[in-house]
Amino acid sequence: MIEQGAAALHVHRRSLLKQEAKATVTCESLEIETRGAPEFHDITDDVVAIVADSGVTFGQVTVFSSHTTAAIRINENEPLLLRDMARTLRELAPSGAYYEHNDFGRRTVNMNPDECANGHAHCQHLFLASSETVPVIDGRPALGEYQRMFLIELDHPRMRKVLVTVVGC
């Protein structure tokens, strides 16, 4: 419990932009061929290029995976950390565990002819996200020093589609 007399944290506000301007919206797609899972694809440079080409100086960029077994996350691109994160995903939802989703004798919803046993990939995605939104400041995504944007493949190799939408002025 916090005491009423506790010292307040110091919060410093700094205005970065305050103006009326006509908004610009740009949306592009990236197609990424994956090779396996879990696999981290650094798409930061592509997102930075799309933001630069949009002409938006201040606004936001949203990066969205249109898949339920491929996620978008921001983290550090350090090889040992990527291995740690891949291992953690495999431990959270191992591919060899039992998933009712993989019981094709019982499952009747969202089936297609080339359906594969991927319950683990859906369960791993539950701990991740389909999108990330980042402020755009001075024409660049305002990522921290080590922050990078990743498409994370959780299922089998295939082409993945990522939508990148830039909104701002």
N, C-alpha and C positions, 0 to 999 in steps of 0.2 A: 504494500500500500504506500502511496506517495503522500508525504506530509504536505499540508497546505503551505507551510513556510519554506519549502524546498526551493533552491535557487533555480531560476529559469535557464534553459539552454539558450545560448546566443545563436540567433538565426540572422543571417545577413541576406538581405534581398538586394538584387541588382537587376534593373530593367535591361533587357537585351533588345527589345523592339516594342515600340508602341506607335503604330501608324495605321491609317486606313489604306487598304490596297485591294486590288482585284485579285482574287485567288486563282491559282493555276493548279490543275490536276493532271498528273501524268500517271499512266499505268502501263507497265511492261511485264512480260513474262520471261522467266529464265527456265530453260530445260536442262536438267542435270542428269547424266547417266550414272547410276550408282553401280557398285560392284559387289556389295555384300552388306552385312549388318552385324552389329551396329557400326555405322560408318559416318564420319563427320566430314562434311564438305564445306569449306570456308568460302562463303559467297560474298564476303565483305567488299572486295574490290569491285565486283559487279554492281552491288547496291550503291556504292559511292559514285560509280560512273553514271548510273541512272539518275541519281540525285543531281549530279553536275549537269547532265544533259537536259534536265527538266527546267533549269533556270531558276528554280526555287531557292531563295536566299534564306528565308525563315519559314518554318512550318514543321511538317513531320513526314516521316517515311514509315510505311507499314510493309512488312515482309510476311507473306502468308503462304503456307503450304496447303494445297487443296487435296491433301491425302490424310487418311486416318492412321497410317503407319509410317509417316515421315513428318518430323517435327522441325520447328524453327526455334533456335535458342541463341542467346548471346553468352559467350564465355571466352576463355583465353585459349589461343591456339598454341599450346605447348604440348609436344608429343607425349610426354609421360602422363600429363593430366588427361589428354584425350584417351589414352589407354585405361586410366583409372575410371573415367566416366563410362567408357564402353563396358568395362568389367562390372561397374555398379548397375548399369541397365540390365546386363545379363543375370546378375544376382537378384534384382528386383522381380524379374519375370523371366525365368529360364525357358529356353525354347523346348526343352525336353519335359517340362511339367505338363500335367493334364489341364486342358482348357475345353470347356463345353463347346466353345466356338469352333473348335477343330473336329467335333463329332459330326461328320457329314451325314451319318445315318439318322441323326436327330434334327440337325439344323435345317431350317426351311426358308430362312430370310436372307436376302442379299447374297445369293449364291450366283456364281457365274461358271462357265465351263472349265476355266483354268484355275479354279479356286485352290488355294494352298492352305496348309495348316499354319496360321499366323496369329493365333490368339495371344502369344507372347508379345508380338509387336504392338498389338492394340493395347495391351496392359502396360507396356513400357511407355507408350504415348500418353497414357493417363497421367504420368508424372512430369510430362513435358508440356509443350504448347504448340498450337498451330500457327501462331504469329507472334511477332515482336513489333512494337512501335517505338521509334526513336525520334527525338526532336532533331530538326534540321536547323543549324545555326551557321551563319556565314557560308551557306551553300554546301555544307557537309553534314553528314550524320554526326551527332554529338556523342560519339562513342568515347569511352574512357581509354586510357593509354593502352591497355592490353585487351580491350574488348573487341571481339570479332563476332560476326554473324554466321551461323551454321545452319545448313540443312542436315538433319540427322536421319539417315536411312535406318529403319528398324526392321525391315522385312527383307525380301529377296531383291537381287539386282533388277533394275528396270529404269525407264525414263521417268523422271519426276518433274512436276511443274510447280514453279514458285511465282507468285504474283508480287510485284513490287509497285506500291502506289505512293506517289509523292503528292502532298497537298500543301500549299502555302503561297507565299507571294515573293 
